[in-house]
Amino acid sequence: MSQTSDSCLDKWMGREALAEAMIPVIGRLYRENNVVTSIHGRSLINKSTMNILKAHRFARRMSNHELLLEETAPLLNALSELELGAAAIDIARLTEKYRAEGKGASMDEYLRSELAEIVGKRGADDRTSTDVVLYGFGRIGRLLARILIEKAGGGHGLRLRAIVVRKGAENDLVKRASLLRRDSVHGSFEGTIRVDEEANTITANGVQVQVIYSDNPATVDYTAYGIKDALVVDNTGRWRDADGLSQHLQSKGVARVLLTAPGKGDLKNIVHGINHRDINDDDKIVTAASCTTNAITPVLKAINDKFGIIHGHVETVHSFTNDQNLIDNFHKGDRRGRSAALNMVITETGAAKAVAKALPELQGKLTGNAIRVPTPDVSMAILNLNLEKGTTRDEVNDFLREMSLHSDLRKQIDYIDSPDVVSTDFVGSRRAGIVDGLATISNDKNLVLYVWYDNEFGYSCQVVRVMEEMAGVNPPSFPARDVIAPIAVLETAGA
């Protein structure tokens, strides 16, 4: 082995050692201080050494500077000495700010100034916890459960207390737990799961969830399980209007309802990042729109604000869903009775019209259609837009890359420009949509954008953001503002 190879391996092992040393510090900040650490939105809680190394590597796309463990490790250690109160801290962005604005101050001095409002408050959390009930436990329900359990922390914020389902078999509880534990698309649950058939509970990573059997949303007494003022998240899609969903409000212990589908009538369709501030205390029933609406609305807003949209067409290439038949059989919907596993199926989508509920300035400007394809997850929206202002491919891509990094929409919009990415690369994405920069087509005022989205997990992350907004349980976030750095033109797939 050459000296160069030896040196390379030694450097790698040194980075591994730094990452390993970060794990207990991240854990203590989480358990003792209610501090959630991340790297450009990627949570570091319960992550392995390799996950931490990959997160640092991922950060190279965010600026011209490599994110070095030699910088983040001492920053984490300094944070652990400050007796912090509850917060969400992005250590990559905080490192960048210290590098740019430190002006000779020691790291301790800078952090005490930047985080002044939570220094010395040791785990203090002004948030009140909100009980959450998942009504339905299908694809979205189980992913919501995973996210809520991951974010459980010290018990503040959203607390998953119960799921409500119709009993399907004598061993129903075991089967429900098994589906939470194993997922063919999203992999195994990260943690441990115990089932108590006598108490009818599932306990996942210490979070005890009551399983309630009912087929009537109006007759469940949640207070009998110690649940009060709950936010009920209806994932069944069975009721889409105020009359149907208001049945939940008749049950004891329920305060508000969120639907994980587009609502009908005057219900507010909320796309987090766009119109979540429209939620007020009087809104007892809110909907989180659809996965497609969540994926395209942030991108459309960004483009409309910058270039103006005259009109456009949205074509969705969407993974099949449980609403379709596995093999040919009767279905009340057109074409959906044909085998989902064997066919591309043209079907309708209300996403284009639904955009206008969250973004009224696009009312009447969009049409849409969908093609269901034989993949289990991750979809793509093709936005064919006519603009008011002419532009170029590079200008649009640079703009959307910037929006994904430093704008208020950075939790919703991601950007990638790798020549080899395919749909499975986006399984587990926490962004609402990912712009594929290499696929962008621009001809003056005609623009075509390709937006990937994990129609299950990415959408579920958006739903949780709406839940946090409804419950008012968002912790303070640091750094409060970004350093705007030049953007490196790098391949952005993987880590």
Sequence and secondary structure as in RCSB ss.txt:
>XXXX:A:sequence
MSQTSDSCLDKWMGREALAEAMIPVIGRLYRENNVVTSIHGRSLINKSTMNILKAHRFARRMSNHELLLEETAPL
LNALSELELGAAAIDIARLTEKYRAEGKGASMDEYLRSELAEIVGKRGADDRTSTDVVLYGFGRIGRLLARILIE
KAGGGHGLRLRAIVVRKGAENDLVKRASLLRRDSVHGSFEGTIRVDEEANTITANGVQVQVIYSDNPATVDYTAY
GIKDALVVDNTGRWRDADGLSQHLQSKGVARVLLTAPGKGDLKNIVHGINHRDINDDDKIVTAASCTTNAITPVL
KAINDKFGIIHGHVETVHSFTNDQNLIDNFHKGDRRGRSAALNMVITETGAAKAVAKALPELQGKLTGNAIRVPT
PDVSMAILNLNLEKGTTRDEVNDFLREMSLHSDLRKQIDYIDSPDVVSTDFVGSRRAGIVDGLATISNDKNLVLY
VWYDNEFGYSCQVVRVMEEMAGVNPPSFPARDVIAPIAVLETAGA
>XXXX:A:secstr
  HHHHHHHHHHHHHHHHHHHHHHHHHHHHHHH EEEEETTEE TT  HHHHHHHHHHGGGGSSS   HHHHHHH
HHHHHTS   SEEEEHHHHHHHHHHH TT  HHHHHHHHTTTTTT TT      EEEEEE  SHHHHHHHHHHHH
T TTS SEEEEEEEE   STTHHHHHHHHHH  TTT S SS EEEETTTTEEEETTEEEEEEE S TTS  GGGG
T  SEEEEE S S  SHHHHTTGGGSTTEEEEEESS   TT EE  TTTSGGG  TT  EEE   HHHHHHHHHH
HHHHHHH EEEEEEEEEEE  TTS SSS   SSTTTTS TTT  EEE   HHHHHHHH GGGTTSEEEEEEEES 
SS EEEEEEEEEEEEE HHHHHHHHHHHHHHSTTTTTEEEE  TT  GGGGTT  SSEEEEGGG EEEEEEEEEE
EEE TTHHHHHHHHHHHHHHHT    EESSS           S  
